[in-house]
Amino acid sequence: MAHVTPGDVTELDVDAGTVRQLFRKLGEKFPELAPHLEEGLAVAIDGQIYQDALLEPIAADSEVHILPQIAGG
């Protein structure tokens, strides 16, 4: 069986209704990623960027991108 790390994966289908559920499922699939998922990240859902996104809903056909949090000034 091949070992897959988060860096090897560029696209993944995950059944999640909120960003928090998405992060939980990603953490279960990639335990080494789990500690990094809730701090310092922004999330883009269908092109809209959210800084504090844990409760944002995700539609079944949404495209979600996880990004480093954007600093403003």
Rosetta blueprint (number, residue, H / E / L):
1 M L
2 A L
3 H L
4 V L
5 T L
6 P H
7 G H
8 D H
9 V L
10 T L
11 E L
12 L L
13 D L
14 V L
15 D L
16 A L
17 G L
18 T E
19 V H
20 R H
21 Q H
22 L H
23 F H
24 R H
25 K H
26 L H
27 G H
28 E H
29 K H
30 F L
31 P L
32 E L
33 L L
34 A H
35 P H
36 H H
37 L L
38 E L
39 E L
40 G L
41 L E
42 A E
43 V E
44 A E
45 I E
46 D L
47 G L
48 Q E
49 I E
50 Y E
51 Q L
52 D L
53 A L
54 L L
55 L L
56 E L
57 P E
58 I L
59 A L
60 A L
61 D L
62 S L
63 E L
64 V E
65 H E
66 I E
67 L E
68 P E
69 Q L
70 I L
71 A L
72 G L
73 G L
